Structures are given as structure tokens and as C-alpha cells.
């Protein structure tokens, strides 16, 4: 009886276009806009807002990047200990949370460093935000 053939080792599959893999808090992401491109530490990301098949990434220094990546891809990749979904279209970095307008209401507006407009927190996700802020 001939010995069983060993199959050659397989390489890990490449991430699909638009995916990031799992990122840790000290990782950086490559972002580009009409003014240039740069590596941005995850700690500097203030918010990610969905724009159809794209997402707008807000950095704490006030810069913004439009990226062809879904909000779900960002949510899966970003470290859950600091990034939280606050709306079906928004993820925020709790480190950059500066103020909550109407904190006792059902839909507070979040003010983040580097983001000019307030970001709404949905009624459904407000309890999770409150739980995360108590930690």
C-alpha cells in the first residue's frame, strides 16, 4: 500500500477588497484624500460614518477621508474596547468623546474631537453607549 500523499500547506487567504482584518489599538490604517495620503494611528480616528458603499473617516486633527469600505468592515476590524456603534450609520471612538448633548434624552448627540457636526446616537443603541461610558 503506497503511503498517503501529504497535501501542500496552503497560504492564508488574502483579505477581500475593502476589508481590514482584525486591528489592534496600536495599528495604523492607510487613508488618502484629495490633499494626500498618510498612515493614521487608530487612536487618532474619531468617527466613521457610512456613505452608501463608502465611509467617511474623521480624524481627531480635523481631517476627513472618504474610503471605499463599508461600515460593517470597519466595525469588524476596529478594536471593540474603544470603538462603539452608536447609530446604524456611525461608529465612534469613545476616547475622542468630548460632550453629549441631551444626555438624558433618548437620542443624544455626541460631540467628538475633530468632528464639526454632532453625531446622533440612536434610541436602540443609547443603552449600550451608556453602559460603555460607565466603565
C-alpha positions as CSV (number, residue, x, y, z in Angstrom):
1,X,0.0,0.0,0.0
2,X,1.6,3.3,-1.0
3,X,2.0,6.0,1.7
4,X,-0.7,8.6,1.8
5,X,0.2,11.8,0.0
6,X,0.5,14.9,2.0
7,X,-1.2,17.9,0.6
8,X,1.0,21.0,0.4
9,X,0.4,23.7,3.0
10,X,-2.0,26.4,2.0
11,X,-1.4,30.1,2.4
12,X,-3.8,32.1,4.4
13,X,-6.4,33.7,2.1
14,X,-5.9,37.4,1.3
15,X,-8.4,39.7,2.8
16,X,-11.2,40.6,0.4
17,X,-11.0,44.1,-1.1
18,X,-12.3,46.7,1.4
19,X,-11.6,44.5,4.4
20,X,-9.1,45.3,7.1
21,X,-8.6,42.1,9.1
22,X,-8.6,42.5,12.9
23,X,-6.8,45.6,14.1
24,X,-5.4,46.3,17.5
25,X,-5.3,49.7,19.2
26,X,-1.7,50.4,18.2
27,X,-2.2,49.7,14.5
28,X,-2.4,52.3,11.7
29,X,-4.5,52.5,8.6
30,X,-3.6,54.0,5.3
31,X,-6.0,56.7,4.3
32,X,-6.0,59.1,1.3
33,X,-8.0,62.2,0.2
34,X,-7.5,65.0,-2.4
35,X,-4.8,66.6,-0.2
36,X,-2.7,63.5,0.1
37,X,-2.3,60.1,1.8
38,X,-0.9,59.0,5.1
39,X,-0.9,56.3,7.7
40,X,-3.2,57.2,10.6
41,X,-2.9,55.6,14.0
42,X,-6.3,54.0,15.1
43,X,-6.1,56.0,18.3
44,X,-6.4,59.2,16.1
45,X,-9.7,58.0,14.4
46,X,-12.6,59.9,16.0
47,X,-15.5,58.5,14.0
48,X,-16.5,56.5,10.9
49,X,-19.8,57.4,9.1
50,X,-21.4,55.3,6.4
51,X,-21.9,56.8,3.0
52,X,-23.5,54.0,0.9
53,X,-20.6,51.8,-0.3
54,X,-18.1,54.2,1.2
55,X,-17.3,55.5,4.6
56,X,-16.2,58.9,5.8
57,X,-13.4,58.7,8.3
58,X,-12.9,61.6,10.7
59,X,-9.6,62.1,12.4
60,X,-9.1,64.0,15.7
61,X,-7.0,66.6,13.9
62,X,-10.0,67.6,11.8
63,X,-9.1,65.9,8.6
64,X,-11.6,63.7,6.7
65,X,-11.1,60.8,4.3
66,X,-13.7,59.1,2.0
67,X,-12.8,55.4,1.8
68,X,-14.3,52.6,-0.3
69,X,-15.0,50.4,2.7
70,X,-18.3,49.5,4.4
71,X,-19.1,50.5,7.9
72,X,-19.5,46.8,8.7
73,X,-15.9,46.1,7.6
74,X,-14.7,48.9,9.9
75,X,-16.8,47.6,12.8
76,X,-15.5,44.1,12.4
77,X,-11.9,45.3,12.2
78,X,-11.7,48.1,14.8
79,X,-11.0,47.2,18.4
80,X,-14.3,46.9,20.2
81,X,-12.9,48.2,23.5
82,X,-12.7,51.8,22.2
83,X,-15.0,51.9,19.1
84,X,-18.7,51.6,19.5
85,X,-21.6,51.7,17.1
86,X,-23.9,54.5,18.1
87,X,-26.2,54.5,15.0
88,X,-26.8,52.3,12.0
89,X,-24.5,54.7,10.1
90,X,-21.9,55.6,12.7
91,X,-19.1,54.3,14.8
92,X,-17.3,56.5,17.3
93,X,-14.0,56.3,19.2
94,X,-15.0,56.8,22.9
95,X,-11.6,58.3,23.6
96,X,-12.5,61.3,21.5
97,X,-15.9,61.9,23.0
98,X,-15.9,65.5,24.3
99,X,-19.6,66.1,25.1
100,X,-23.0,64.6,25.0
101,X,-25.9,67.0,24.2
102,X,-29.1,65.9,25.8
103,X,-27.6,63.0,27.8
104,X,-30.9,62.2,29.5
105,X,-32.8,62.1,26.2
106,X,-33.5,59.0,24.1
107,X,-31.3,60.2,21.2
108,X,-28.3,62.1,22.4
109,X,-26.0,64.0,20.0
110,X,-22.3,63.2,20.5
111,X,-19.6,65.8,20.1
112,X,-16.2,64.4,19.2
113,X,-12.7,65.9,18.9
114,X,-12.1,66.7,15.2
115,X,-15.7,66.3,14.0
116,X,-17.6,69.5,13.4
117,X,-21.1,68.2,13.3
118,X,-22.7,66.3,16.2
119,X,-23.2,62.6,15.7
120,X,-26.6,61.2,16.6
121,X,-26.9,58.2,18.8
122,X,-29.9,56.0,18.0
123,X,-32.6,55.2,20.6
124,X,-31.8,51.5,20.2
125,X,-28.0,51.9,20.8
126,X,-28.1,54.5,23.6
127,X,-28.2,51.9,26.4
128,X,-25.0,50.3,25.0
129,X,-23.3,53.7,24.8
130,X,-24.3,54.5,28.4
131,X,-23.0,51.0,29.6
132,X,-19.7,51.6,27.8
133,X,-19.3,55.1,29.4
134,X,-19.8,53.8,32.9
135,X,-16.8,51.5,32.7
